[in-house]
Amino acid sequence: MKLLYAEDEPAMAEAVTDILRYHNYSVDAVDNGRDALDYALSEPYDGIILDVMMPKLSGLEVLRRLRQEGCRTPVLLLTAKSEVEDRIEGLDSGADDYLPKPFAMGELLARVRAMLRRREEFTPNTLVCGDLELDQQNALLRCGNRSVVLPKLEYQLMEVLMLNRGICLSTEDLLVKVWGYETEADVGIVWVYLSYLRKRLTALGSTVEIKVRRGVGYTLEAGK
C-alpha cells in the first residue's frame, strides 16, 4: 500500500515515516501543503495522511482542493486542534477520519488500516437504484432525461440511502451518517431532509420511493 504523508515537524515526520515503513507501507513524505497537493494530484496513492497546520497550504486547504479536483483517495487528518468545531470542519471538507495530537503510534496504525479497508470497498462514481442514478462526482440526481444538482446535505442523505438500498436505517443512523457523531442537530432535521428528497423524486418522475417502516426506519426501494 502506498501512502502520502505530509508533516512539517521533522521529528514527528521521521518517527511516523519509520513506523509506517516498518509495517510495510510505501511512504512518500513531504513537509508542506503545496508539495502535498502536487504529489497527491500526480501520483496514485492508497491513502493520504495530512497534518492540518503546515506551511504554504494548510492540510484543510489541501483536502478541499483535492476533493474539488475529484480526488477520492481517503484522507486522515492529524491535528493538534481538538475542539469539536475543528473536527467538524475537517470532516465536512472531505476527510475520512481525524486523529488529534498527541497520539499513540498503535492508534495511528489502526486508523490507517481502517482508512484503507474503506477504500477497498469499491464505490462506483454513479450509484443506481431502479430508474434513479446518482452521479457522485457532480452530486447530480437523474431519472431518464430529468436531472437536478442536489445541495450538500440532500446529496449526502441520498448517497447514504442509495449505498444502503433495501436496508432499513433508523432516524438516528441517518443523523450520524450525514450530520456526524458530534452534531447538536435534532433527529427532526432528518425528517425535513427526507421530505425534501421525496419531493425531488416526485419532480423527477422516479418510481423509486423512500419507504418508512414504523418503529424500524427508512429504506430506498425501486418501484416496479
HELIX and SHEET records of a PDB file:
HELIX    1   1 PRO A   10  TYR A   22  1                                  13    
HELIX    2   2 GLY A   33  SER A   42  1                                  10    
HELIX    3   3 GLY A   59  GLN A   68  1                                  10    
HELIX    4   4 VAL A   84  ASP A   92  1                                   9    
HELIX    5   5 MET A  105  GLU A  120  1                                  16    
HELIX    6   6 LYS A  152  LEU A  163  1                                  12    
HELIX    7   7 THR A  171  TRP A  179  1                                   9    
HELIX    8   8 GLY A  188  LEU A  204  1                                  17    
SHEET    1   A 5 SER A  26  VAL A  30  0                                        
SHEET    2   A 5 LYS A   2  ALA A   6  1                                        
SHEET    3   A 5 GLY A  47  ASP A  51  1                                        
SHEET    4   A 5 VAL A  75  THR A  79  1                                        
SHEET    5   A 5 ASP A  97  PRO A 100  1                                        
SHEET    1   B 4 THR A 126  CYS A 129  0                                        
SHEET    2   B 4 LEU A 132  ASP A 135 -1                                        
SHEET    3   B 4 LEU A 140  CYS A 143 -1                                        
SHEET    4   B 4 ARG A 146  VAL A 149 -1                                        
SHEET    1   C 2 GLU A 209  ARG A 213  0                                        
SHEET    2   C 2 GLY A 217  GLU A 221 -1                                        
END                                                                             
